[in-house]
Amino acid sequence: MTTTQTSTAAANTTDACGEACAPGAGLDVADAERAAAVFKALADPVRLRLFTRIAGCEGQTCVCDIQDVGVSQPTVSHHLRKLREAGLIDCERRGTWVYYWAVPGGLEALDGVFSVGR
C-alpha cells in the first residue's frame, strides 16, 4: 500500500464514523488523577471496610470502635492513614484516642467518572 492509499484509508474511516463516533470529553488530567487516588484508596478490602464503617456512622467514631477488621492494629493505622491521604476521612486526637469521620464530599472526585455516558 502506498502512502497516498494509507492516508486516504484513514480519511475514509474518519468520514465514515461522523460525529456519532466522536469520543466524549472525558476527565481532564487533574480530575482523573484525583479519581484514581480515591479508587486506589478504596481498592483494598480492609480500607473499604474501614471507610464504610466510618462513613456509616453519624458524626465521629473512635478508633477503638473500628479495630475489628481482621488485621493488626498497626495495619489498621496504616490503612487509616491511606484513607486520610486520599481525602476520604479526617481525624482528631482526644487524649489517648483518635476520632475519625468521613470528609463531606470526599467521594465527589468519582462523580465525573460515574456521570460519563449518562
N, C-alpha and C positions, 0 to 999 in steps of 0.2 A: 504494500500500500504506500502510496506517495504521501508527502507532507500535505499536499493540497487535499487529498482524499480524507486524511485524518481530521483536518480542521473542518472540512465540510460535514463529516460524520458527527463531530461534536456539535456543530452548529445546528444540524438537523435534530439531534437529540434534545437540545435546548428548546428549539421551536416546537417540537412535538409535545413537550411537557406543558408549556404555557405557564400561566400564573398559578394554576391549581396545584402544581407540584412544587412551588417555591417553598423553601423551609421557613418556619416561623422565626421570630426574632430570638427566641431562647433566652437564657440568662446571660447577663454580662459577666465579665470575669470576677468582679468582686462578689456578686451575688452567688455565683457558682462556688467560689471558694468558701464562703460563709455556710452555704447549704451543705457542702461536702464535710466541713468541720463538724456540723451538727449530726449528719449521718454517721460520721466516723465515731463520734462520742456515743451514739445510741446503738451502734452496730454490735457492741459487746453485750451478751445476755445479762451479765451482772450489772453493768451500768444501766441497761434498760430497766431492769427490775428496781434498782435504786431510784432512778428518775421517776418511774411511775408511782413508787411508794411515797416519794417526797411530793410530787405534783398532785397526788391524790389526797393529800392532807390539806385541810383548811388551815391556812396560816403556816406556822412553822412546826417542825418536828425535831426532836432531839436525836442526836446521833445514836444514843443508847437504844432508841426505838427502831432503828433500821439496820441493826447489825446482822440479823439472821438471814443472810443471802447465800450461804453455802461457802463462803471464803473467810480467810482470817481477817482480823481487824486491820493489820497494815495494808492488806489488799483492798479492803473497803475504803480506807483512806485514800489510796491511790486512785481508785475509781471515782470517788467523790471529787478529787482534785481535777480529774479529766473532765467531769461534768461542769465544774466551775470554770475551767479554762474555755470550754465551749460556750459559755454564757447561758447555760441552761438552769443552773442553780446558783444560789449565793448562800453565805453563812455568816454567823456571828458567834463569837465565843462568849460564854457567860460562865465565869468561874472555870470549873474543870470540864464543862460540857460545851459542845458546839451544836447550834441550832441551824437547820437548813430549811430553805424554801425554794420553790420554783420561781425563776425570774419571769415576771409577766412579759409576754412577747418573746420568750426565748425560742419558741418554735416558729416564729414568723419568718425566719430565713428559709423555711421549707415551703412557704406559701406560693412562691413563684414556680417551684418545681411541680406542685400538685395542681396548679391552675393551668398548666400547659395543655392545650387541646380541649379546653372547656369553652 
